[in-house]
Protein backbone atom coordinates (compact mmCIF):
# COMPACT_ATOMS: atom_id res chain seq x y z
CA UNK A 1 0.00 0.00 0.00
CA UNK A 2 1.50 3.37 -0.90
CA UNK A 3 1.98 5.73 2.05
CA UNK A 4 1.33 9.47 1.97
CA UNK A 5 4.98 10.12 1.10
CA UNK A 6 4.87 7.68 -1.84
CA UNK A 7 6.89 4.94 -0.13
CA UNK A 8 5.49 1.42 0.08
CA UNK A 9 4.21 0.20 3.46
CA UNK A 10 2.73 -3.01 4.78
CA UNK A 11 -0.88 -2.84 5.96
CA UNK A 12 -2.28 -5.64 8.08
CA UNK A 13 -6.01 -5.84 8.67
CA UNK A 14 -6.60 -7.08 12.21
CA UNK A 15 -10.13 -8.34 11.61
CA UNK A 16 -8.97 -11.95 11.25
CA UNK A 17 -6.09 -11.70 13.71
CA UNK A 18 -5.95 -14.39 16.40
CA UNK A 19 -3.27 -12.50 18.41
CA UNK A 20 -0.65 -15.24 18.03
CA UNK A 21 2.19 -12.72 17.40
CA UNK A 22 3.58 -14.92 14.60
CA UNK A 23 3.80 -11.91 12.29
CA UNK A 24 6.07 -10.15 14.79
CA UNK A 25 8.21 -13.22 15.46
CA UNK A 26 8.65 -14.17 11.78
CA UNK A 27 9.56 -10.64 10.68
CA UNK A 28 13.39 -10.55 10.79
CA UNK A 29 13.56 -6.87 9.83
CA UNK A 30 11.04 -5.90 12.55
CA UNK A 31 8.82 -3.98 10.13
CA UNK A 32 5.77 -5.13 12.10
CA UNK A 33 5.27 -3.66 15.57
CA UNK A 34 2.70 -5.84 17.31
CA UNK A 35 0.98 -4.46 20.39
CA UNK A 36 -1.40 -6.50 22.53
CA UNK A 37 -4.96 -5.19 22.77
CA UNK A 38 -6.06 -3.16 25.77
CA UNK A 39 -7.41 -5.03 28.76
CA UNK A 40 -5.43 -8.22 28.41
CA UNK A 41 -3.09 -10.25 26.32
CA UNK A 42 -5.52 -11.45 23.69
CA UNK A 43 -7.70 -14.55 23.60
CA UNK A 44 -7.13 -17.61 25.75
CA UNK A 45 -7.59 -20.65 23.50
CA UNK A 46 -8.21 -23.98 25.20
CA UNK A 47 -5.61 -26.66 24.43
CA UNK A 48 -2.92 -24.28 23.22
C-alpha positions in Angstrom: 0.0 0.0 0.0 1.5 3.4 -0.9 2.0 5.7 2.1 1.3 9.5 2.0 5.0 10.1 1.1 4.9 7.7 -1.8 6.9 4.9 -0.1 5.5 1.4 0.1 4.2 0.2 3.5 2.7 -3.0 4.8 -0.9 -2.8 6.0 -2.3 -5.6 8.1 -6.0 -5.8 8.7 -6.6 -7.1 12.2 -10.1 -8.3 11.6 -9.0 -12.0 11.2 -6.1 -11.7 13.7 -6.0 -14.4 16.4 -3.3 -12.5 18.4 -0.7 -15.2 18.0 2.2 -12.7 17.4 3.6 -14.9 14.6 3.8 -11.9 12.3 6.1 -10.2 14.8 8.2 -13.2 15.5 8.7 -14.2 11.8 9.6 -10.6 10.7 13.4 -10.6 10.8 13.6 -6.9 9.8 11.0 -5.9 12.5 8.8 -4.0 10.1 5.8 -5.1 12.1 5.3 -3.7 15.6 2.7 -5.8 17.3 1.0 -4.5 20.4 -1.4 -6.5 22.5 -5.0 -5.2 22.8 -6.1 -3.2 25.8 -7.4 -5.0 28.8 -5.4 -8.2 28.4 -3.1 -10.3 26.3 -5.5 -11.4 23.7 -7.7 -14.5 23.6 -7.1 -17.6 25.7 -7.6 -20.6 23.5 -8.2 -24.0 25.2 -5.6 -26.7 24.4 -2.9 -24.3 23.2 
